[in-house]
């Protein structure tokens, strides 16, 4: 046990000097004075190693005085008869002081090495415990135990979202107040430690240490020591290392969650694609039969009552609508599987627009269709079947979300090396703030109950346009809902044998 820098150490030093004198005094006639000096120097060395530099200096001074008083003639007196003993006293004092300094320095270094080894073991145990954590709550629990062993309290403030990095979420047993939360945010933003010092106090009441992973600052470690505030500064290097370990653990958990979610999303998407593909194939055959039978009945001009013919036409319309829906599902499944090979050919855009409007002739009959295509519109390389499906879906949406007599516009132009096509309709427009979500699978607008649909059309359009290397966006323009998509505009190949 070390009594350094305590009154106990300074009390032990003279007691050891007295004990040394009691041991050496009976040997005054048998031992040479140089050997007695060595006994006192041994006492100085022992005190320096065990009690520190201050008690060792006191022991050296007392040893010289006791040696002079009891072992140098005239005895029991501080008078020195022979001047050569003054040299002995000086050498004895110098050797004692040097010995005490070296021994004390060795002891300090030994204690520092031991403390460093102890901190290394503590950090190793902490790293091992943090390595087994699977959630932020478990990290906070491990940190609470560690700080409790140091006589401290604390917790974690973790930034869990890049969208709002200052929204630090609390984990652990220590709940900071608003002022401390503000200081934690400051430490997070500046990526620098912050000490909270109360007015009139010299020691910090709380310490805020930001911790980071390999990519960014992840949060702030909060540590307090109400019983001994000075420990915060004394243990700050250790707490800095703890914060680094916590940052690594937090980032590991974060990326593990992302990987797990990505794996789950991939499996979900794979299952959904398989279901879509299976359902689409199974429904396509009976639907084709149903469409054919409805066509036969509806096209029969004689021998059928008007009510039956009208019913057959309704069945045919609904069958065609379901057929387009199933075709969209099947095409979406094929595109998501990544096995689609585009049949790209150089062709005019107006032909695919014409075929799309003919397919939807009955649906567009009660709308006013305006087509604005430049006369010099160049040929474009695309898969006609897929781009026709894009136009069919956009026109069908435009018709469903507009009133009878409303205008539906189709316009195209070449801009900056890309062909831009827009389909707009008069109506209420797209719901605000959901423009990007509309292109996700099974996501629809606000009027889901009023307008039939499955939320596949725009998702399929984005997949087809993306497969062609283009982009697609939705926007509202002065009382109109518009969807614009682009296709790369390349130079068509030269045609051999052209007439000049």
C-alpha positions, 0 to 999 in steps of 0.5 A: 500500500502506498502512503504517498502525499499523506500525513501517514507517510511523513509520520512513518519516515521519522519512525523508521529513522528512529528504528534504524537508530535503535538497531545501529546504536548497539553496534556503534562499537563493532561497526565502522561509521561508514557501515552505519551510514549505509544502514541509514541510506538503506532506510532512505532507499526503502522510504523512497521506494515505498513512501515517495520523494517527500518522506524520503527527503525528510528521512535523509535529513533526519538520518544525517542529524541522527548519525551526527547526534549518536555516532559522531564524537562528541556523542549526544551532541550536534557538535562536530569535533573533526571537520572531516565529518562535515564532508561525511554529512554532506556526502551522506545527505547528497547520496540520500537525496539522490537515492531518494529522488531516483528511487521515488522516480522509479516508483512513480514510473512503476506505478504509472506503468501499473496504472497504464496496464490496468487501464489497458485491461479495463479497456480490453474488457470494455471492448470485449463487452461492446463487441457482444452488443447488438443494440444501442440499449445494450451499448448504453448498459455496458457503458453504465456499468463501466462508468459505475466502476469508476464512480461516475454516471453517464449515458449516450446521445446517438445521432440515428438519422443523417436527415436530422443529425442534431436530433440526438436520441438518449440511451442509458440511465443518465437523463440530461436536462435541456442545458446539457442536451444543448451542450451535447449538441455543441460537442457533436457539431464541433466534434470537440469535447465540452466541459460543463462548469457551474458558476463559481466552480473550478471542476467540471460537473459534466463532460461531453465527449463526441464519438465517431466511427469510420464515416462520421460523428455518431453521437456524444458520451456524457459523463458526470462524477457528482461525488468527485468532480475532479475525477472527470479531468483526471480520467479524461484520457481514459474516457476519450478512449472509451468514447472511441470504443463506443463509437466503433460499437455504435457504427458496427451496430448501425451497419449491421442493421442496414445489412440486415434490412437490406437482406430482408428487403432483397428477400422480400422483393424476390418473394414479391417478384416471384408471386407477381410472376406466378400470379400473372402467368396463372391469370393470363390464360383465363383472362385471354379466354374471357376477353375473346369470349366477351369480344365474340358476344359483344360483336354479335349484331343479331339475335341478342337483346340490347341489354345482353349486348350492353352487358357483354360490352361492359364485360369486355371493357373490364376484361381488357382493363384486367388484362392490362393490369395483369400484363403490367404485373407480368412486365414488372416482374420481368423487369425486376428479375433483370432478365429483360433484353430490350428489343431496341430499334430506330423508329418514329415516336408518333407510331407508338403514340398512335398505337397506344391511343388506338388501344385505349380508344374506348377509354379516351373517347370522352376526352379531348386528345391533343398531340404536339409533335415537331415535324422534324422529330428524329428517329429514336432507339427504343423497345416499341412494345415497352414504350407503348406500355408506358404511353398506355399507362400514362394515358390510362392514368390521365383518363382516370383522373380527369373528367369527361371532356377534359384535355389530355396533351401529349408533347415531345421535344429534343433538348440537350441530346435527350428526347423529352415526352410529356403527358398532361391532363386537366384535373386536381393534380398529384398530391403535394409532397408525394411526387417521388413516392408515386413511382413506387410499387403499389403506391397510389394517390389520395383518391384511392377509393374513388378511382380503381387501380393497383399502383403499378402503372407509374412504377412500371413506367419508371422501370421501363424508362430506366431500362432505356437509360432515361428518367421520369418525373411527376409535377403539377402545372397550372391545374394540370397533372403532368408526367415527363420522361426522357429517352437518350437521343443518339445519332441514327445509323446512315441508311445505305442506298438513299436516293439523293 
